[in-house]
Amino acid sequence: MLQLDATDIRILAEIQREGRIAKTALAERVGLSATPCWMRLKRLEKAGIVAGYHARIDWRLAAPVTTVIVEVTLGGHRQADFDRFERAMRAAPEVVSCWSTGGGVDYVVKVAARDVEAYQSLVDGWLDREIGILRYVTYVVTKVVKDAIDPPASLFAAP
């Protein structure tokens, strides 16, 4: 694991806020000259801490999108059962996120579908393919209050 200092955290916070920031502007915001700032950024990228740069698109402004959160409990709890389910989740483009959880359910899945009917068709397909689902509970998202992709870099700054 790469040791991060306060300057690394400031660099990460800035590119998290504005991924297309110019090198010189980034250096200015974090208090470095351009070359050392660029070298630090390249080190963070090479270490995999900066996993990529992406555009955040609000598809709801272009087309109807229904977001659904699903709690999934599997019927079996052998490694093969988890592997089969996880392969199906990775293969489904509608699955935006899938988290294995401890507690009352095995997985929490975030699905983006055209509408509730498209979502139900997706789940029906999973059930037909017998990927191990014993029980699922569906929550249709009615309003997005906050939807951050990653935790803020400031969480990792020294107290």
DSSP file (Angstrom, degrees, kcal/mol; ACC not computed):
  #  RESIDUE AA STRUCTURE BP1 BP2  ACC     N-H-->O    O-->H-N    N-H-->O    O-->H-N    TCO  KAPPA ALPHA  PHI   PSI    X-CA   Y-CA   Z-CA
    1    1 A M              0   0    0      0, 0.0     2,-0.3     0, 0.0    46,-0.0   0.000 360.0 360.0 360.0 131.9    0.0    0.0    0.0
    2    2 A L        -     0   0    0     45,-0.1     2,-0.5     1,-0.1    42,-0.0  -0.527 360.0-125.1 -74.2 133.0    1.3    3.4   -1.0
    3    3 A Q        -     0   0    0     -2,-0.3     2,-0.4     1,-0.0    -1,-0.1  -0.690  27.5-154.6 -79.6 123.8    1.9    5.8    1.8
    4    4 A L        -     0   0    0     -2,-0.5     2,-0.2   152,-0.1    -1,-0.0  -0.827   6.7-162.0-103.3 137.4    0.0    9.1    1.1
    5    5 A D     >  -     0   0    0     -2,-0.4     4,-2.2   152,-0.0     5,-0.2  -0.512  42.0 -88.6-104.8-178.2    1.0   12.4    2.5
    6    6 A A  H  > S+     0   0    0      1,-0.2     4,-2.1     2,-0.2     5,-0.1   0.837 126.8  52.7 -61.3 -34.3   -1.1   15.6    2.8
    7    7 A T  H  > S+     0   0    0      2,-0.2     4,-2.4     1,-0.2    -1,-0.2   0.911 107.5  51.0 -69.2 -41.6   -0.1   16.8   -0.7
    8    8 A D  H  > S+     0   0    0      1,-0.2     4,-2.7     2,-0.2    -2,-0.2   0.923 110.2  50.4 -58.6 -43.7   -1.1   13.5   -2.2
    9    9 A I  H  X S+     0   0    0     -4,-2.2     4,-2.6     1,-0.2    -2,-0.2   0.905 109.6  50.4 -62.5 -42.0   -4.5   13.8   -0.5
   10   10 A R  H  X S+     0   0    0     -4,-2.1     4,-2.2     2,-0.2    -1,-0.2   0.904 110.7  49.8 -63.4 -40.4   -4.9   17.4   -1.8
   11   11 A I  H  X S+     0   0    0     -4,-2.4     4,-2.5     2,-0.2     5,-0.3   0.943 112.4  47.2 -61.7 -47.4   -4.1   16.2   -5.4
   12   12 A L  H  X S+     0   0    0     -4,-2.7     4,-2.1     1,-0.2    -2,-0.2   0.904 110.8  51.8 -61.7 -41.7   -6.6   13.3   -5.1
   13   13 A A  H  X S+     0   0    0     -4,-2.6     4,-1.8    -5,-0.2    -1,-0.2   0.907 111.1  48.1 -62.3 -41.3   -9.2   15.7   -3.7
   14   14 A E  H  X S+     0   0    0     -4,-2.2     4,-2.6     2,-0.2    -2,-0.2   0.923 113.9  44.0 -68.1 -44.7   -8.8   18.1   -6.6
   15   15 A I  H  < S+     0   0    0     -4,-2.5    -1,-0.2     1,-0.2    -2,-0.2   0.801 111.5  55.2 -73.4 -24.7   -8.9   15.5   -9.4
   16   16 A Q  H  < S+     0   0    0     -4,-2.1     3,-0.3    -5,-0.3    -1,-0.2   0.887 113.8  41.3 -68.6 -37.6  -11.9   13.9   -7.7
   17   17 A R  H  < S+     0   0    0     -4,-1.8     2,-0.3     1,-0.3    -2,-0.2   0.859 136.5  13.9 -74.5 -37.4  -13.6   17.2   -7.8
   18   18 A E    ><  -     0   0    0     -4,-2.6     3,-1.4    -5,-0.1    -1,-0.3  -0.747  63.8-178.9-146.0  90.1  -12.5   18.1  -11.3
   19   19 A G  T 3  S+     0   0    0     -3,-0.3    -1,-0.1    -2,-0.3    -4,-0.1   0.715  83.0  54.0 -65.9 -23.2  -11.0   15.2  -13.3
   20   20 A R  T 3  S+     0   0    0      2,-0.0    -1,-0.3    -5,-0.0    -5,-0.1   0.144  76.8 141.3 -99.0  20.2  -10.2   17.3  -16.4
   21   21 A I    <   -     0   0    0     -3,-1.4     2,-0.1    -7,-0.1    -3,-0.0  -0.333  56.6-110.5 -64.0 140.9   -8.2   19.9  -14.5
   22   22 A A     >  -     0   0    0      1,-0.1     4,-2.7     4,-0.0     5,-0.2  -0.380  24.3-116.2 -69.5 150.6   -5.1   21.3  -16.4
   23   23 A K  H  > S+     0   0    0      1,-0.2     4,-2.5     2,-0.2     5,-0.2   0.903 115.0  48.6 -53.8 -45.6   -1.7   20.3  -15.0
   24   24 A T  H  > S+     0   0    0      1,-0.2     4,-2.2     2,-0.2    -1,-0.2   0.894 111.6  48.3 -67.3 -39.1   -0.8   23.9  -14.1
   25   25 A A  H  > S+     0   0    0      2,-0.2     4,-2.4     1,-0.2    -1,-0.2   0.904 111.6  50.6 -67.0 -40.3   -4.1   24.6  -12.4
   26   26 A L  H  X S+     0   0    0     -4,-2.7     4,-1.8     2,-0.2    -2,-0.2   0.942 110.9  48.7 -60.3 -48.0   -3.8   21.3  -10.4
   27   27 A A  H  X>S+     0   0    0     -4,-2.5     5,-2.7     1,-0.2     4,-0.8   0.902 111.8  49.6 -59.5 -42.3   -0.3   22.3   -9.3
   28   28 A E  H ><5S+     0   0    0     -4,-2.2     3,-0.6     1,-0.2    -1,-0.2   0.912 109.6  50.9 -64.0 -43.2   -1.4   25.8   -8.3
   29   29 A R  H 3<5S+     0   0    0     -4,-2.4    -1,-0.2     1,-0.2    -2,-0.2   0.819 115.5  41.4 -66.7 -30.8   -4.3   24.5   -6.3
   30   30 A V  H 3<5S-     0   0    0     -4,-1.8    -1,-0.2    -5,-0.2    -2,-0.2   0.469 114.6-112.3 -98.9  -0.8   -2.2   22.0   -4.3
   31   31 A G  T <<5S+     0   0    0     -4,-0.8     2,-0.3    -3,-0.6    -3,-0.2   0.839  75.9 113.8  79.9  33.8    0.8   24.4   -3.9
   32   32 A L      < -     0   0    0     -5,-2.7    -1,-0.3    -6,-0.2     2,-0.1  -0.858  69.9-103.1-126.1 164.1    3.4   22.7   -6.0
   33   33 A S     >  -     0   0    0     -2,-0.3     4,-1.9    -3,-0.1     5,-0.2  -0.487  45.5-102.1 -79.0 164.9    5.2   23.5   -9.2
   34   34 A A  H  > S+     0   0    0      1,-0.2     4,-2.7     2,-0.2     5,-0.2   0.888 113.7  50.4 -60.1 -46.8    3.9   21.7  -12.3
   35   35 A T  H  > S+     0   0    0      1,-0.2     4,-2.6     2,-0.2    -1,-0.2   0.945 112.5  43.5 -64.7 -51.0    6.6   19.1  -12.7
   36   36 A P  H  > S+     0   0    0      0, 0.0     4,-2.2     0, 0.0    -1,-0.2   0.889 115.7  50.8 -60.7 -36.1    6.6   17.7   -9.1
   37   37 A C  H  X S+     0   0    0     -4,-1.9     4,-2.4     2,-0.2    -2,-0.2   0.940 111.2  47.3 -64.2 -46.2    2.8   17.8   -9.1
   38   38 A W  H  X S+     0   0    0     -4,-2.7     4,-2.5     1,-0.2    -1,-0.2   0.886 110.8  52.3 -62.2 -40.4    2.6   15.9  -12.4
   39   39 A M  H  X S+     0   0    0     -4,-2.6     4,-2.1     2,-0.2    -1,-0.2   0.905 110.3  48.2 -64.1 -40.9    5.2   13.3  -11.1
   40   40 A R  H  X S+     0   0    0     -4,-2.2     4,-2.3     2,-0.2    -2,-0.2   0.923 111.2  50.2 -64.0 -44.0    3.1   12.7   -7.9
   41   41 A L  H  X S+     0   0    0     -4,-2.4     4,-2.3     1,-0.2    -2,-0.2   0.923 110.3  49.7 -61.2 -44.2   -0.1   12.3  -10.0
   42   42 A K  H  X S+     0   0    0     -4,-2.5     4,-2.9     1,-0.2    -1,-0.2   0.881 109.6  52.1 -61.7 -38.7    1.7    9.8  -12.3
   43   43 A R  H  X S+     0   0    0     -4,-2.1     4,-1.9     2,-0.2    -1,-0.2   0.904 110.0  48.7 -63.7 -41.4    2.9    7.9   -9.2
   44   44 A L  H  <>S+     0   0    0     -4,-2.3     6,-1.5     2,-0.2     5,-1.4   0.873 113.5  47.2 -66.1 -37.9   -0.7    7.8   -7.9
   45   45 A E  H ><5S+     0   0    0     -4,-2.3     3,-1.4     4,-0.2    -2,-0.2   0.933 111.4  50.1 -67.1 -46.4   -2.0    6.5  -11.2
   46   46 A K  H 3<5S+     0   0    0     -4,-2.9    -2,-0.2     1,-0.3    -1,-0.2   0.849 107.8  54.0 -62.4 -34.2    0.8    3.9  -11.5
   47   47 A A  T 3<5S-     0   0    0     -4,-1.9    -1,-0.3    -5,-0.2    -2,-0.2   0.588 115.4-118.2 -75.8  -9.4    0.0    2.6   -8.0
   48   48 A G  T < 5S+     0   0    0     -3,-1.4    -3,-0.2    -4,-0.3    -2,-0.1   0.467  84.1 118.4  86.8   0.8   -3.7    2.2   -9.1
   49   49 A I  S   <S+     0   0    0     -5,-1.4     2,-1.0     1,-0.2    -4,-0.2   0.914  75.6  52.9 -66.9 -41.6   -5.0    4.7   -6.5
   50   50 A V  S    S-     0   0    0     -6,-1.5    -2,-0.2    -9,-0.2    -1,-0.2  -0.847  76.4-179.3 -90.4 103.8   -6.3    6.8   -9.4
   51   51 A A        -     0   0    0     -2,-1.0     2,-0.3     1,-0.3    -1,-0.2   0.616  53.2 -49.3 -85.1 -13.2   -8.2    4.1  -11.2
   52   52 A G        -     0   0    0     -3,-0.1     2,-0.4     2,-0.0    -1,-0.3  -0.918  48.6 -98.8 162.6 173.2   -9.4    6.2  -14.1
   53   53 A Y        +     0   0    0     -2,-0.3     2,-0.3    -3,-0.1   -37,-0.0  -0.988  42.7 175.4-123.1 131.0  -11.1    9.4  -15.3
   54   54 A H        -     0   0    0     -2,-0.4     2,-0.4     2,-0.0   -35,-0.2  -0.954  32.2-121.6-138.4 151.0  -14.7    9.3  -16.1
   55   55 A A        -     0   0    0     -2,-0.3     2,-0.8   -36,-0.1    -2,-0.0  -0.789  26.6-137.5 -86.6 135.8  -17.5   11.6  -17.1
   56   56 A R        -     0   0    0     -2,-0.4     2,-0.4     2,-0.0    -2,-0.0  -0.870  26.0-165.8 -95.7 112.9  -20.5   11.6  -14.7
   57   57 A I        -     0   0    0     -2,-0.8     2,-1.2     3,-0.0     3,-0.1  -0.852  20.6-146.3-107.9 130.8  -23.6   11.5  -16.9
   58   58 A D    >   -     0   0    0     -2,-0.4     3,-1.7     1,-0.2     4,-0.3  -0.756  19.6-179.3 -94.0  89.5  -27.1   12.2  -15.6
   59   59 A W  G >> S+     0   0    0     -2,-1.2     4,-2.6     1,-0.3     3,-1.9   0.744  71.2  75.8 -62.9 -24.7  -29.0    9.9  -17.9
   60   60 A R  G 34 S+     0   0    0      1,-0.3    -1,-0.3     2,-0.2     5,-0.1   0.759  91.0  56.8 -61.0 -22.4  -32.3   10.9  -16.4
   61   61 A L  G <4 S+     0   0    0     -3,-1.7    -1,-0.3     1,-0.1    -2,-0.2   0.640 116.6  34.2 -80.9 -13.9  -32.0   14.1  -18.4
   62   62 A A  T <4 S-     0   0    0     -3,-1.9    -2,-0.2     1,-0.4    -1,-0.1   0.700 129.2  -0.9-110.7 -29.0  -31.7   12.2  -21.7
   63   63 A A  S  < S-     0   0    0     -4,-2.6    -1,-0.4     2,-0.0     2,-0.2  -0.985  84.5 -79.4-159.0 157.9  -33.9    9.1  -21.2
   64   64 A P        +     0   0    0      0, 0.0     2,-0.4     0, 0.0    -4,-0.1  -0.468  49.4 177.7 -66.6 133.7  -36.2    7.5  -18.6
   65   65 A V        -     0   0    0     -2,-0.2     2,-0.5    -5,-0.1    49,-0.2  -0.997  15.9-161.9-138.9 132.1  -34.2    5.6  -16.0
   66   66 A T  E     -A  113   0A   0     47,-3.9    47,-2.8    -2,-0.4     2,-0.5  -0.966  10.5-152.6-113.4 126.9  -35.4    3.7  -13.0
   67   67 A T  E     -A  112   0A   0     -2,-0.5    74,-2.8    74,-0.4     2,-0.4  -0.850  14.7-173.7-100.3 134.0  -32.9    2.9  -10.2
   68   68 A V  E     -AB 111 140A   0     43,-2.8    43,-3.2    -2,-0.5     2,-0.5  -0.988  15.5-153.6-130.2 134.7  -33.7   -0.1   -8.1
   69   69 A I  E     -AB 110 139A   0     70,-3.0    70,-2.7    -2,-0.4     2,-0.4  -0.926  19.3-166.5-104.8 131.8  -31.9   -1.3   -5.0
   70   70 A V  E     -AB 109 138A   0     39,-2.9    39,-2.8    -2,-0.5     2,-0.5  -0.975  15.6-152.7-126.5 127.8  -32.2   -5.1   -4.4
   71   71 A E  E     -AB 108 137A   0     66,-2.5    66,-2.2    -2,-0.4     2,-0.5  -0.865  22.6-164.8 -92.8 129.4  -31.4   -7.2   -1.3
   72   72 A V  E     -AB 107 136A   0     35,-2.9    35,-2.2    -2,-0.5    34,-1.5  -0.963  14.7-171.5-123.7 130.7  -30.5  -10.7   -2.4
   73   73 A T  E     - B   0 135A   0     62,-2.9    61,-2.6    -2,-0.5    62,-2.1  -0.982  20.6-140.3-115.1 128.8  -30.3  -13.8   -0.2
   74   74 A L  E     - B   0 133A   0     -2,-0.5    59,-0.2    59,-0.2    58,-0.1  -0.524  10.0-134.7 -86.6 155.4  -28.8  -16.9   -1.8
   75   75 A G  S    S+     0   0    0     57,-2.6     2,-0.3    -2,-0.2    -1,-0.1   0.798  90.8  36.0 -76.9 -30.6  -30.1  -20.4   -1.3
   76   76 A G        -     0   0    0     56,-0.4    -2,-0.1     2,-0.1    58,-0.1  -0.870  61.0-157.6-123.1 157.5  -26.6  -21.9   -0.8
   77   77 A H        +     0   0    0     -2,-0.3     2,-0.2     4,-0.1    -1,-0.0  -0.051  50.2 120.2-128.4  33.3  -23.5  -20.5    0.9
   78   78 A R  S >> S-     0   0    0      1,-0.1     4,-1.8     0, 0.0     3,-0.7  -0.572  77.7-107.4 -86.9 161.5  -20.7  -22.5   -0.7
   79   79 A Q  H 3> S+     0   0    0      1,-0.3     4,-2.8     2,-0.2     5,-0.2   0.875 121.2  57.3 -57.2 -37.9  -18.0  -20.7   -2.6
   80   80 A A  H 3> S+     0   0    0      1,-0.2     4,-2.2     2,-0.2    -1,-0.3   0.849 104.2  52.8 -62.8 -33.9  -19.5  -22.0   -5.9
   81   81 A D  H <> S+     0   0    0     -3,-0.7     4,-2.0     2,-0.2    -1,-0.2   0.926 112.0  44.3 -66.6 -45.1  -22.9  -20.4   -5.0
   82   82 A F  H  X S+     0   0    0     -4,-1.8     4,-2.8     1,-0.2     5,-0.2   0.923 113.4  51.4 -64.1 -44.3  -21.2  -17.0   -4.5
   83   83 A D  H  X S+     0   0    0     -4,-2.8     4,-2.4     1,-0.2    -2,-0.2   0.914 109.3  49.8 -60.3 -44.4  -19.1  -17.4   -7.6
   84   84 A R  H  X S+     0   0    0     -4,-2.2     4,-1.8     2,-0.2    -1,-0.2   0.930 114.0  44.8 -61.6 -46.7  -22.1  -18.2   -9.8
   85   85 A F  H  X S+     0   0    0     -4,-2.0     4,-2.0     1,-0.2    -2,-0.2   0.932 113.0  50.0 -63.8 -46.2  -24.1  -15.3   -8.5
   86   86 A E  H  X S+     0   0    0     -4,-2.8     4,-2.5     1,-0.2    -1,-0.2   0.865 107.7  54.1 -64.2 -36.7  -21.2  -12.8   -8.8
   87   87 A R  H  X S+     0   0    0     -4,-2.4     4,-1.8    -5,-0.2    -1,-0.2   0.920 108.8  49.7 -60.6 -42.9  -20.5  -13.9  -12.4
   88   88 A A  H  X S+     0   0    0     -4,-1.8     4,-0.8     1,-0.2    -2,-0.2   0.882 110.8  49.5 -64.3 -37.9  -24.1  -13.2  -13.3
   89   89 A M  H >< S+     0   0    0     -4,-2.0     3,-0.7     1,-0.2     6,-0.2   0.912 110.5  49.4 -68.0 -42.1  -23.9   -9.7  -11.7
   90   90 A R  H 3< S+     0   0    0     -4,-2.5    -1,-0.2     1,-0.2    -2,-0.2   0.843 111.0  51.4 -64.1 -32.0  -20.7   -8.9  -13.5
   91   91 A A  H 3< S+     0   0    0     -4,-1.8    -1,-0.2    -5,-0.2    -2,-0.2   0.642  90.9  87.2 -81.0 -15.0  -22.3  -10.0  -16.8
   92   92 A A    X<  -     0   0    0     -4,-0.8     3,-1.5    -3,-0.7    -1,-0.1  -0.766  60.1-162.7 -91.8 110.4  -25.5   -7.8  -16.4
   93   93 A P  T 3  S+     0   0    0      0, 0.0    -1,-0.2     0, 0.0    19,-0.1   0.766  89.1  64.4 -63.1 -23.1  -24.9   -4.3  -17.8
   94   94 A E  T 3  S+     0   0    0     17,-0.1    18,-2.7    -3,-0.1     2,-0.8   0.729  80.9  91.9 -71.1 -21.2  -28.0   -3.1  -15.9
   95   95 A V  E <   +C  111   0A   0     -3,-1.5    16,-0.2    -6,-0.2     3,-0.1  -0.663  50.5 175.8 -79.2 111.0  -26.2   -3.9  -12.6
   96   96 A V  E     +     0   0A   0     14,-2.5     2,-0.3    -2,-0.8    -1,-0.2   0.862  67.9   2.9 -83.0 -40.2  -24.5   -0.7  -11.7
   97   97 A S  E     -C  110   0A   0     13,-1.5    13,-2.9     2,-0.0     2,-0.3  -0.991  58.0-171.9-146.4 149.9  -23.1   -1.9   -8.3
   98   98 A C  E     -C  109   0A   0     -2,-0.3     2,-0.5    11,-0.2    11,-0.2  -0.939   8.5-172.4-146.6 122.4  -23.1   -5.1   -6.4
   99   99 A W  E     -C  108   0A   0      9,-3.0     9,-2.4    -2,-0.3     2,-0.4  -0.958  20.2-139.1-119.9 130.3  -21.9   -5.5   -2.8
  100  100 A S  E     -C  107   0A   0     -2,-0.5     2,-0.3     7,-0.2     7,-0.3  -0.738  35.7-166.9 -79.5 132.1  -21.4   -8.7   -0.8
  101  101 A T        -     0   0    0      5,-2.7     2,-0.3    -2,-0.4    -2,-0.0  -0.868  22.2-133.8-127.0 155.7  -22.6   -7.9    2.7
  102  102 A G  S    S+     0   0    0     -2,-0.3     2,-0.4     2,-0.0     3,-0.2  -0.717  72.3  40.4 -96.2 156.2  -22.5   -9.3    6.2
  103  103 A G  S    S-     0   0    0     -2,-0.3    -2,-0.0     1,-0.2     0, 0.0  -0.887 115.2  -8.2 112.2-140.0  -25.7   -9.4    8.2
  104  104 A G  S    S+     0   0    0     -2,-0.4     2,-0.3   -31,-0.0    -1,-0.2   0.689 123.5  38.8 -77.7 -21.3  -29.2  -10.3    7.1
  105  105 A V        -     0   0    0     -3,-0.2   -32,-0.2     1,-0.1    -4,-0.1  -0.886  66.9-138.6-128.0 160.0  -28.7  -10.5    3.3
  106  106 A D  S    S+     0   0    0    -34,-1.5    -5,-2.7    -2,-0.3     2,-0.3   0.852  82.8  13.0 -85.2 -36.0  -25.9  -11.8    1.1
  107  107 A Y  E     -AC  72 100A   0    -35,-2.2   -35,-2.9    -7,-0.3     2,-0.4  -0.980  51.7-153.3-141.8 150.3  -25.8   -9.0   -1.5
  108  108 A V  E     -AC  71  99A   0     -9,-2.4    -9,-3.0    -2,-0.3     2,-0.4  -0.999  25.3-168.3-120.4 127.3  -27.1   -5.5   -2.1
  109  109 A V  E     -AC  70  98A   0    -39,-2.8   -39,-2.9    -2,-0.4     2,-0.5  -0.941  15.1-152.3-122.4 134.9  -27.4   -4.7   -5.8
  110  110 A K  E     -AC  69  97A   0    -13,-2.9   -14,-2.5    -2,-0.4   -13,-1.5  -0.940  20.6-172.1-106.3 123.5  -28.0   -1.4   -7.5
  111  111 A V  E     -AC  68  95A   0    -43,-3.2   -43,-2.8    -2,-0.5     2,-0.5  -0.932  15.7-158.2-119.3 136.8  -29.8   -1.8  -10.9
  112  112 A A  E     +A   67   0A   0    -18,-2.7     2,-0.3    -2,-0.4   -45,-0.2  -0.975  26.5 165.2-111.6 122.2  -30.5    0.9  -13.6
  113  113 A A  E     -A   66   0A   0    -47,-2.8   -47,-3.9    -2,-0.5     3,-0.1  -0.899  50.0-113.8-133.8 161.6  -33.3    0.0  -15.9
  114  114 A R  S    S-     0   0    0     -2,-0.3     2,-0.3   -49,-0.2    -1,-0.1   0.897  94.4 -28.3 -60.2 -41.3  -35.5    1.7  -18.4
  115  115 A D  S  > S-     0   0    0    -49,-0.1     4,-2.0   -50,-0.1    -1,-0.2  -0.928  75.4 -81.1-162.4 179.2  -38.6    1.2  -16.1
  116  116 A V  H  > S+     0   0    0     -2,-0.3     4,-2.8     1,-0.2     5,-0.2   0.866 125.5  56.3 -63.1 -36.5  -39.9   -1.2  -13.5
  117  117 A E  H  > S+     0   0    0      2,-0.2     4,-2.1     1,-0.2    -1,-0.2   0.913 107.3  48.0 -62.5 -42.5  -41.1   -3.6  -16.1
  118  118 A A  H  > S+     0   0    0      2,-0.2     4,-1.9     1,-0.2    -1,-0.2   0.894 111.7  51.3 -64.7 -39.4  -37.6   -3.9  -17.6
  119  119 A Y  H  X S+     0   0    0     -4,-2.0     4,-2.3     2,-0.2    -2,-0.2   0.945 109.9  48.5 -60.7 -48.1  -36.2   -4.4  -14.1
  120  120 A Q  H  X S+     0   0    0     -4,-2.8     4,-2.8     1,-0.2    -2,-0.2   0.872 108.7  54.0 -63.7 -35.7  -38.7   -7.2  -13.4
  121  121 A S  H  X S+     0   0    0     -4,-2.1     4,-1.9     2,-0.2    -1,-0.2   0.896 107.9  51.2 -62.6 -39.9  -37.8   -8.9  -16.7
  122  122 A L  H  X S+     0   0    0     -4,-1.9     4,-1.9     2,-0.2    -2,-0.2   0.943 112.3  45.1 -60.8 -48.9  -34.1   -8.8  -15.7
  123  123 A V  H  X S+     0   0    0     -4,-2.3     4,-2.7     1,-0.2     5,-0.2   0.896 109.2  55.8 -64.5 -40.7  -34.9  -10.5  -12.4
  124  124 A D  H  X S+     0   0    0     -4,-2.8     4,-2.5     1,-0.2    -1,-0.2   0.901 107.0  51.3 -57.9 -39.8  -37.2  -13.0  -14.0
  125  125 A G  H  X S+     0   0    0     -4,-1.9     4,-2.1     2,-0.2    -1,-0.2   0.896 108.6  50.6 -63.4 -41.1  -34.3  -14.0  -16.2
  126  126 A W  H  X>S+     0   0    0     -4,-1.9     5,-1.1     2,-0.2     4,-0.5   0.925 111.9  47.5 -62.0 -43.7  -32.0  -14.4  -13.2
  127  127 A L  H ><5S+     0   0    0     -4,-2.7     3,-0.8     1,-0.2    -2,-0.2   0.900 111.3  50.6 -66.0 -40.1  -34.6  -16.6  -11.6
  128  128 A D  H 3<5S+     0   0    0     -4,-2.5    -1,-0.2     1,-0.2    -2,-0.2   0.871 109.5  51.0 -63.6 -36.9  -35.1  -18.7  -14.8
  129  129 A R  H 3<5S-     0   0    0     -4,-2.1    -1,-0.2    -5,-0.2    -2,-0.2   0.540 105.4-134.1 -80.5  -5.3  -31.3  -19.2  -15.1
  130  130 A E  T <<5 +     0   0    0     -3,-0.8    -3,-0.2    -4,-0.5    -2,-0.1   0.959  38.5 168.7  52.3  63.2  -31.2  -20.4  -11.5
  131  131 A I      < -     0   0    0     -5,-1.1    -1,-0.1   -46,-0.1   -43,-0.1   0.284  65.7 -87.0 -89.7  10.7  -28.2  -18.3  -10.3
  132  132 A G  S    S+     0   0    0      1,-0.3   -57,-2.6    -6,-0.2     2,-0.5   0.507  72.9 154.2 105.2   5.6  -28.9  -19.2   -6.7
  133  133 A I  E     +B   74   0A   0    -59,-0.2    -1,-0.3    -7,-0.2   -59,-0.2  -0.551  12.0 170.7 -73.9 121.4  -31.3  -16.5   -5.6
  134  134 A L  E    S-     0   0A   0    -61,-2.6     2,-0.3    -2,-0.5   -60,-0.2   0.834  70.6  -1.8 -89.3 -44.4  -33.5  -17.8   -2.7
  135  135 A R  E     -B   73   0A   0    -62,-2.1   -62,-2.9     2,-0.0    -1,-0.4  -0.997  61.1-173.3-149.7 144.5  -35.1  -14.4   -1.9
  136  136 A Y  E     -B   72   0A   0     -2,-0.3     2,-0.4   -64,-0.2   -64,-0.2  -0.998   9.1-157.1-140.7 147.3  -34.9  -10.9   -3.1
  137  137 A V  E     -B   71   0A   0    -66,-2.2   -66,-2.5    -2,-0.3     2,-0.4  -0.990  15.2-148.6-124.4 129.9  -36.4   -7.6   -1.9
  138  138 A T  E     -B   70   0A   0     -2,-0.4     2,-0.5   -68,-0.2   -68,-0.2  -0.828  12.6-173.9-105.5 134.0  -36.8   -4.7   -4.3
  139  139 A Y  E     -B   69   0A   0    -70,-2.7   -70,-3.0    -2,-0.4     2,-0.5  -0.976  15.3-149.7-123.6 115.6  -36.7   -1.0   -3.4
  140  140 A V  E     -B   68   0A   0     -2,-0.5     2,-0.5   -72,-0.2   -72,-0.2  -0.736  20.4-126.6 -84.4 127.0  -37.5    1.4   -6.2
  141  141 A V        +     0   0    0    -74,-2.8   -74,-0.4    -2,-0.5     3,-0.1  -0.615  28.9 178.9 -75.7 122.8  -35.6    4.7   -5.8
  142  142 A T        +     0   0    0     -2,-0.5     2,-0.3     1,-0.3    -1,-0.2   0.689  68.4  10.1 -98.4 -22.6  -38.1    7.6   -5.9
  143  143 A K        -     0   0    0      0, 0.0     2,-0.7     0, 0.0    -1,-0.3  -0.938  66.7-132.5-157.9 133.4  -35.7   10.4   -5.3
  144  144 A V        +     0   0    0     -2,-0.3     3,-0.1     1,-0.2    -3,-0.0  -0.797  26.7 170.9 -87.6 118.1  -31.9   10.7   -5.4
  145  145 A V  S    S-     0   0    0     -2,-0.7     2,-0.3     1,-0.4    -1,-0.2   0.840  72.8  -8.8 -92.3 -43.2  -30.8   12.7   -2.3
  146  146 A K        +     0   0    0      2,-0.1    -1,-0.4     0, 0.0     2,-0.1  -0.958  57.2 178.6-155.7 138.7  -27.1   12.1   -2.7
  147  147 A D        +     0   0    0     -2,-0.3     2,-0.2    -3,-0.1    -3,-0.0  -0.523  12.1 173.9-145.6  71.5  -25.2    9.7   -5.0
  148  148 A A        -     0   0    0      1,-0.1    -2,-0.1    -2,-0.1     0, 0.0  -0.554  22.8-152.5 -79.8 144.7  -21.4   10.0   -4.5
  149  149 A I  S    S+     0   0    0     -2,-0.2    -1,-0.1     1,-0.2     0, 0.0   0.909  76.7  12.3 -81.8 -45.7  -19.3    7.5   -6.5
  150  150 A D  S    S-     0   0    0   -134,-0.1    -1,-0.2     1,-0.0     3,-0.1  -0.874  88.7 -91.8-129.4 159.1  -16.3    7.4   -4.1
  151  151 A P        -     0   0    0      0, 0.0     2,-0.1     0, 0.0    -2,-0.0  -0.409  57.8 -93.0 -65.7 150.6  -15.6    8.6   -0.5
  152  152 A P    >   -     0   0    0      0, 0.0     3,-1.9     0, 0.0     4,-0.3  -0.387  25.9-126.1 -67.3 143.3  -14.2   12.1   -0.4
  153  153 A A  G >  S+     0   0    0      1,-0.3     3,-2.1     2,-0.2     4,-0.2   0.793 104.7  74.3 -57.8 -28.8  -10.4   12.3   -0.3
  154  154 A S  G >  S+     0   0    0      1,-0.3     3,-1.2     2,-0.2    -1,-0.3   0.728  81.0  70.9 -61.5 -21.3  -10.6   14.4    2.8
  155  155 A L  G <  S+     0   0    0     -3,-1.9    -1,-0.3     1,-0.2    -2,-0.2   0.763  98.5  50.0 -62.7 -23.3  -11.5   11.3    4.8
  156  156 A F  G <  S+     0   0    0     -3,-2.1    -1,-0.2    -4,-0.3    -2,-0.2   0.374  85.0 110.3-101.1   3.7   -8.0   10.1    4.4
  157  157 A A  S <  S-     0   0    0     -3,-1.2  -151,-0.0    -4,-0.2  -152,-0.0  -0.483  81.2 -96.5 -75.7 149.6   -6.2   13.3    5.5
  158  158 A A              0   0    0      1,-0.1    -1,-0.1    -2,-0.1    -2,-0.1  -0.392 360.0 360.0 -64.7 142.7   -4.4   13.2    8.8
  159  159 A P              0   0    0      0, 0.0    -1,-0.1     0, 0.0    -2,-0.0   0.506 360.0 360.0 -65.2 360.0   -6.5   14.5   11.7
